[in-house]
Each structure stands twice: as C-alpha cells, then as structure tokens.
Amino acid sequence: MRVDDEREDLIRRITETQRGLGRAFARHPSPLFSSNLTMRQLKVVMVLALHGSASGQELAHDLGVGLGTVTGIVDRLVAQGLVSRHEDPHDRRVRRVELTAEGTDLIGRIQDAGMQHYRRVMEHLDTGTLRTLDTIVRRIRDIAEDLEKEETSRG
C-alpha cells in the first residue's frame, strides 16, 4: 500500500470512528436536546459564548442570514431569558447582544454533559493509553489553532 493510500485510509477510519463516538454520546440525555432551541438560536448562543457579545450585523454575517432574521432570532432568545441587548459603549448607534447568566448556564450544562460522557469513556483507558491520547489531542489542537490563524490572516 502506498503511503498516500495508507494516510487516506487512516484519516477515513479515524473520522468514521469520531462519527461513531458522536453518535454514541448523542444517545445520552443532554440539555442541548431539552432546551427547545432552534438550530439558528443555538448558533447564536454558541457564537455569543465564543465571542462574548456581538452586534446584529456580526451575528447576521456569522449565520449567513439577513439582519431582519437575526432580529427575530434574538427577540425569541431574549424572551427565553438567554440573551440580552445593550448599547455598544463605543458606538451608541449599535446594539450588542450577549448571553445572560441563564444563557451562560445553558452553555455550561451542554458542555459539561458532553464532557461527562467523554470522561466516563476515558476512565476505562490505561495510563499509557491516556498519555498517548493526551499527546495526540494536544497535537490536533495545536494544528487546528495554527490553521485558524492562517485562515484569519488570509481573511
């Protein structure tokens, strides 16, 4: 088997295994599924969790939708108590959206639920395997960060 073929086969097998893990974790109860958020509402909540706050224009750009659509999504999230709007301190014409304590709590519960299942699996691995996994996961994270920096600089 050629090296390129072997690499492609390994990448395919690893991604299939990751999908299988995702499906296995998805079978467990999660606040994600009981939150009653639409996919777009969840995207807004996730963007705000990542960036802290965003303007309507920034959210529209991130979601690939119009400002009117974002306004409706944010209105529903405000009604659910997950986000709030406030004046931008640097430009009073701009309204920023940010997570409320309840929204931050929801994100934390979603992330914690996933990590609990992942941790349960890892507790069954021996120490040597955990060391190897730690090295590999850190390497993957470093590469992902480097790629993100490259994409941002080209941006």
C-alpha angles and dihedrals in degrees: 000000000000118000092244091051091048091049091050091048092050092048090049093049093047093049091047089051090049090052090050091051090049091053092047092051091046090061090068121085112266135180084233091072096041095048095083090219120150117233091257092049090050090050091053091049091049093048090051091048089053099043103027094229139004140189121242089254092053091049091048090052094047092048096040093233137113125274091249090058091050091050091057093046092049092046090057092046090050089051089053090051094241100115139022134203125226140166116273106247091217098045119024091198091066124078115206126206123214139168119269120221087267091053092048089049091052092052090048092051092048092050093043092051092055093045092050091058092045091049091050089057093046092051087069093058122093120244094256092053090048090052090051092046090049091054093047096046092048090050091050090049092050092050091047090052092048091050090049090052091049092050092047093050091050090044 
